[in-house]
């Protein structure tokens, strides 16, 4: 059978890379994007070795720019002539009290975390209608739980939940599934964190990858549309 194709934004490290590896190990061809092509190519080598061109496609794209995401989808179709799974994962966090949050801070988070998800999904939907594919948006528990210094970040993640659930209702008639995954603390490079042994209590990127594989294996009749994911044994943490 022809191998299915997945596209992961922000796929060069952290959660995105963990998802890409899980899909690759499950037999998918995988396109990963990031703003820096060199980093995307290095991630492709990490995933599949020096001969990655057969199964991994590194793409330079800025999700905040609609034309950039349209070009990314076109590149995938040109390479593999299909697209089955989209993971809108790219995100950024800037944590400041509202009286210190600048318009540039706000716009950067909105353009990447929320508008970027719209650009990715909008560009991919015509092709996903043909494949009756699956869209995953990577939200956060910050999309249901607010916290100090999180005004901008909370707004984007609350927005992802609302956008994704409405999109799910719009796309169900076309056989496209949409699931919002909302992780808690993840061992990743987000917010300048450096993964280490001290992060072992946190959700690992490969855990989110396994979750996506499990969701893809669900019967066609069943759609888990919103999933909250937490560490099983949380430690006390301080928000920024």
HELIX and SHEET records of a PDB file:
HELIX    1   1 UNK A   14  UNK A   25  1                                  12    
HELIX    2   2 UNK A   37  UNK A   48  1                                  12    
HELIX    3   3 UNK A   52  UNK A   54  5                                   3    
HELIX    4   4 UNK A   66  UNK A   80  1                                  15    
HELIX    5   5 UNK A  103  UNK A  109  1                                   7    
HELIX    6   6 UNK A  110  UNK A  115  3                                   6    
HELIX    7   7 UNK A  116  UNK A  131  1                                  16    
HELIX    8   8 UNK A  141  UNK A  143  5                                   3    
HELIX    9   9 UNK A  151  UNK A  171  1                                  21    
HELIX   10  10 UNK A  172  UNK A  174  5                                   3    
HELIX   11  11 UNK A  190  UNK A  192  5                                   3    
HELIX   12  12 UNK A  197  UNK A  199  5                                   3    
HELIX   13  13 UNK A  205  UNK A  216  1                                  12    
SHEET    1   A 7 UNK A  56  UNK A  60  0                                        
SHEET    2   A 7 UNK A  29  UNK A  34  1                                        
SHEET    3   A 7 UNK A   5  UNK A   9  1                                        
SHEET    4   A 7 UNK A  85  UNK A  88  1                                        
SHEET    5   A 7 UNK A 134  UNK A 138  1                                        
SHEET    6   A 7 UNK A 177  UNK A 183  1                                        
SHEET    7   A 7 UNK A 226  UNK A 229  1                                        
SHEET    1   B 2 UNK A 186  UNK A 187  0                                        
SHEET    2   B 2 UNK A 203  UNK A 204  1                                        
END                                                                             
